Amino acid sequence: MRYAKHKKKDKCCRIIRRCGGCGKKTVFTSAGKFRVNANGRRLNIWLICRCERCGHTWNVPVYERITPERLDPELYQRFMENDLPLAEQYARDRGFWKSRGCRRAKGQDK
């Protein structure tokens, strides 16, 4: 899936990773949106990130195979509405990226 180049003003979550579109290590930034998918009684929720070079997307797991009962209804609604402050909160969380084995780009605020 390809998208037009996306310029993000706030570079708060610049992650270095190999891009499937470019085929090179490049910087990904948060698109400020979530993808929510239901499979039976289980939910998968991803934070969508884009390659700064080609616009290729990468879905970063936030929750995988979680039952709806384990997720706060208000939080679930925010995921469904693509709540930008919530997306930024995940994007700025160092622990979130570290637990996924990601490396932050140099020159970011600490």
C-alpha positions in Angstrom: 0.0 0.0 0.0 1.5 3.4 -1.0 0.6 6.9 0.2 1.6 10.3 -0.9 4.6 11.7 0.9 3.6 12.9 4.4 5.3 15.8 6.0 4.9 15.9 9.8 5.6 19.1 11.6 6.2 17.5 14.9 9.1 15.1 14.8 8.5 13.8 18.3 8.8 10.1 17.5 11.4 9.5 14.9 12.2 5.8 14.7 14.8 4.2 12.6 13.8 1.0 10.9 14.1 -0.8 7.6 11.4 0.3 5.2 9.6 -2.3 3.0 9.0 0.4 0.4 12.5 1.9 0.1 14.4 -1.2 1.1 16.7 0.9 3.3 17.0 1.9 6.9 15.0 5.1 7.2 13.1 7.3 9.6 9.5 6.6 10.5 7.2 9.1 12.2 3.7 8.7 13.7 0.8 9.4 11.3 -1.3 10.3 14.4 -3.8 7.5 13.6 -4.7 4.0 14.8 -5.9 0.9 13.0 -8.4 -1.2 15.0 -9.3 -4.7 13.8 -11.6 -7.3 15.4 -11.1 -11.0 14.9 -14.0 -12.8 16.6 -13.9 -11.6 20.2 -10.3 -10.3 20.1 -9.1 -6.9 19.2 -5.8 -5.8 17.5 -4.9 -2.1 17.8 -1.9 -0.6 15.9 -0.3 2.9 15.8 0.3 3.8 12.2 3.7 5.2 11.3 5.0 6.4 7.9 8.4 6.4 6.2 9.6 9.9 5.8 11.3 9.0 2.5 8.5 7.1 0.6 5.4 7.2 2.7 5.2 3.4 3.2 3.2 2.6 6.3 4.1 0.4 9.3 1.5 -0.7 11.8 3.1 -0.8 15.3 1.2 -3.1 17.7 -0.4 -1.3 20.7 -2.6 -4.2 21.8 -2.7 -7.6 20.2 -5.5 -10.2 20.7 -7.0 -8.4 23.6 -10.6 -9.0 24.7 -12.9 -5.9 24.7 -13.6 -6.4 28.4 -10.0 -5.9 29.3 -9.9 -2.5 27.5 -11.4 0.6 29.1 -14.5 1.7 27.1 -13.4 5.3 27.0 -9.9 4.3 25.8 -11.4 2.0 23.1 -13.6 4.9 21.9 -10.5 7.1 21.6 -8.8 4.5 19.5 -11.8 4.3 17.2 -12.0 8.0 16.8 -8.2 8.3 16.0 -7.7 10.6 19.0 -4.6 12.7 18.1 -3.5 13.4 21.7 -3.6 9.7 22.4 -1.6 8.9 19.3 1.0 11.5 20.3 1.1 10.1 23.9 2.0 6.7 22.5 4.4 8.2 20.0 6.3 10.1 22.8 6.4 7.1 25.2 10.0 5.8 25.3 8.9 2.6 27.0 6.4 1.9 24.2 9.2 2.0 21.6 11.8 0.2 23.7 9.4 -2.7 24.4 9.1 -3.1 20.6 12.8 -3.2 20.0 12.9 0.1 18.1 15.7 2.6 18.0 15.0 6.3 18.2 16.7 8.7 15.7 19.4 11.0 17.0 18.6 14.6 17.9 15.2 14.0 19.7 14.1 15.6 22.8 14.8 13.4 25.9 
